[in-house]
């Protein structure tokens, strides 16, 4: 048996980031366009792609679970489109989640990252346009020009801020995870198996302990791509 893993000629596998546009919202006040990341992914960037903060858009916000980016249409707007980048929800080098999500709302709002994290992206949303029109801390798509200044003051009723933080001491993984299977038994044809998590497939498979033709019968990859067996 000779398993063969093939890769596509016309494009590399993604680097753990996928970009999406939400559907165009309705044109009524507070209608929304939403991007929801696939299982295993979280929002690493969020904006109102159609712009118009403080005129045709009420801004954008990220869920505290990190799975969704929402853009909000303003009264008089023709509809908005949310744009988001979804990244693998991996752990950093110390085992803590690479991405952390904060949110605050009120007449004044401000956010900081917890210890060990740094600001990555800050967005603003408010149903009252006067709170956003002319605000120099946020650009036309609802994103702060300086994510370390995730703050807004003197809002009528309320403004909402969302802050995405990233872990200081380790990068998110690049979409590849390596595993060793459990040691097999010592009987003939006993196996050691690595089964990939949902959404992943095998890109490399070997008998780590070696010995092909003497102490090992070799290794094979399932045709579904989800398992490596020694």
C-alpha positions in Angstrom: 0.0 0.0 0.0 1.4 3.4 -1.1 -0.5 6.4 0.3 0.1 9.7 -1.6 -0.7 13.2 -0.3 -1.2 15.7 -3.1 -1.3 19.5 -3.0 -3.0 21.8 -5.4 -0.8 23.4 -8.0 -2.7 26.7 -8.3 -2.8 27.9 -4.7 -1.2 27.3 -1.4 -3.1 26.2 1.7 -4.3 29.2 3.7 -2.1 30.5 6.4 -4.8 30.3 9.1 -6.6 33.4 7.9 -9.8 33.7 5.9 -11.5 36.9 4.8 -15.2 37.3 4.3 -17.8 39.9 3.4 -21.2 39.8 5.0 -24.4 40.1 3.0 -25.6 43.7 2.3 -27.9 44.8 5.2 -31.3 46.2 4.7 -31.6 50.0 4.5 -33.6 50.5 7.7 -32.0 52.1 10.8 -30.0 49.5 12.8 -30.2 46.8 10.1 -27.1 44.6 10.3 -24.6 42.8 8.2 -22.8 39.9 10.0 -19.8 37.7 9.4 -19.7 34.6 11.6 -16.4 32.7 11.5 -16.3 29.0 10.9 -15.8 26.6 13.9 -12.2 26.9 15.1 -11.8 30.4 13.8 -12.2 33.8 15.5 -12.4 37.4 14.3 -9.0 39.1 14.0 -10.2 42.1 11.9 -13.7 43.7 11.6 -14.9 46.8 9.7 -17.8 48.4 8.0 -16.6 47.8 4.4 -19.0 50.3 2.9 -17.7 53.1 5.2 -19.8 56.1 6.2 -19.2 56.1 9.9 -21.3 58.8 11.5 -23.4 59.4 8.3 -24.7 56.1 6.7 -23.2 53.7 9.2 -23.5 53.3 13.0 -20.1 51.4 13.1 -19.1 47.9 13.9 -18.6 45.6 16.8 -17.1 42.2 17.6 -18.8 39.6 19.8 -17.0 38.9 23.1 -16.9 35.2 22.1 -14.8 36.4 19.1 -16.9 34.5 16.5 -18.8 37.4 14.8 -18.3 40.8 13.3 -21.4 43.0 13.0 -21.7 46.2 10.9 -24.8 48.4 11.5 -26.7 50.6 9.1 -27.7 54.1 10.1 -31.0 55.8 9.4 -30.9 57.1 5.9 -28.2 54.7 4.9 -28.6 52.3 1.9 -27.2 49.3 3.7 -23.8 48.2 5.0 -21.5 45.3 4.5 -19.4 43.8 7.3 -15.9 42.7 6.4 -13.9 40.4 8.7 -10.8 38.3 8.8 -11.2 35.0 10.6 -8.0 33.4 12.1 -7.4 30.1 13.7 -8.3 30.1 17.3 -4.9 28.8 18.4 -3.0 29.0 21.7 0.2 31.0 22.1 3.4 29.5 23.3 2.4 29.5 26.9 -0.9 27.7 26.2 -3.2 30.7 26.6 -5.5 31.8 23.8 -3.7 34.0 21.3 -6.8 36.3 20.9 -8.7 37.9 23.7 -11.9 40.0 23.3 -13.1 43.0 25.4 -16.2 45.1 25.2 -17.5 48.2 27.0 -20.4 50.6 26.5 -21.8 53.8 28.1 -21.8 57.5 27.8 -18.0 57.1 28.1 -16.2 53.9 27.3 -12.6 52.8 27.3 -10.9 49.4 27.1 -7.5 48.0 27.9 -6.1 44.5 27.3 -5.4 42.2 30.3 -1.9 41.5 31.5 0.1 39.7 28.9 -1.9 41.0 25.9 -1.5 44.0 23.6 -4.2 45.9 21.6 -4.7 44.7 18.1 -7.9 46.2 16.8 -10.5 48.6 18.3 -14.0 49.3 16.7 -16.8 51.6 17.7 -20.6 51.3 17.4 -23.4 53.7 18.5 -27.0 54.0 17.2 -26.8 57.8 17.6 -24.9 59.3 14.7 -24.0 62.5 16.6 -21.7 60.4 18.8 -19.7 59.3 15.8 -19.8 62.2 13.3 -16.5 64.0 13.3 -14.8 61.6 15.9 -11.1 61.7 14.9 -10.1 58.6 16.8 -12.0 56.3 14.4 -11.8 56.1 10.6 -14.6 55.9 8.1 -14.9 52.1 8.5 -15.3 52.3 12.3 -11.7 51.2 13.2 -9.5 53.2 15.7 -6.4 54.7 14.0 -4.6 53.8 17.2 -5.8 50.6 18.9 -4.0 51.5 22.1 -6.4 54.4 22.5 -9.7 52.4 22.5 -11.8 55.1 24.1 -14.7 57.5 23.5 -16.3 60.2 25.6 -19.4 62.4 25.8 -21.8 60.0 24.1 -25.5 60.6 24.2 -27.2 57.5 25.6 -24.3 55.0 24.8 -21.4 54.1 22.6 -20.0 50.5 22.4 -16.3 49.7 22.0 -14.9 46.3 21.0 -11.2 45.6 21.5 -9.3 42.6 20.1 -6.1 41.8 22.0 -3.2 39.5 21.0 -0.9 37.5 23.3 2.5 39.1 23.8 4.7 36.0 24.2 3.7 33.8 21.2 2.4 34.0 17.7 -0.8 32.2 16.6 0.0 28.9 14.8 0.2 29.0 11.0 -2.5 26.3 10.5 -0.2 23.4 11.1 -0.2 21.2 14.3 2.1 18.2 15.0 1.1 15.2 17.0 2.6 11.9 18.1 0.3 8.9 18.5 0.4 6.6 21.5 3.0 3.9 21.5 1.5 0.8 19.9 1.5 -2.6 21.4 4.3 -5.0 20.7 2.3 -7.6 18.8 2.5 -8.0 15.0 0.2 -5.4 13.3 -0.5 -3.4 16.4 -1.0 0.3 15.4 -0.3 3.8 16.6 -2.8 6.3 15.1 -3.0 10.1 14.9 -6.4 11.4 14.0 -6.6 15.1 13.0 -9.1 17.5 14.7 -12.2 18.5 12.8 -11.2 20.9 9.9 -7.7 19.5 9.7 -6.2 16.9 7.4 -2.9 15.0 7.4 0.0 16.8 5.5 2.8 14.6 6.8 2.9 11.0 8.2 5.7 8.8 9.4 6.8 6.0 11.7 8.5 8.2 14.3 10.3 5.2 15.8 11.8 4.2 12.4 12.8 0.5 11.7 11.0 0.1 8.4 11.4 -3.5 7.2 12.7 -4.7 10.6 10.7 -3.5 13.6 8.0 -1.6 11.6 5.7 -2.4 8.7 5.5 1.2 7.6 2.7 3.9 7.7 -0.3 4.8 5.7 -2.7 7.8 5.4 -6.5 7.3 5.2 -8.1 8.3 1.9 -10.3 10.8 3.8 -7.0 12.4 4.9 -8.0 12.5 8.6 -5.6 9.8 10.0 -2.0 8.7 9.9 -1.4 5.1 11.0 2.0 3.4 11.9 
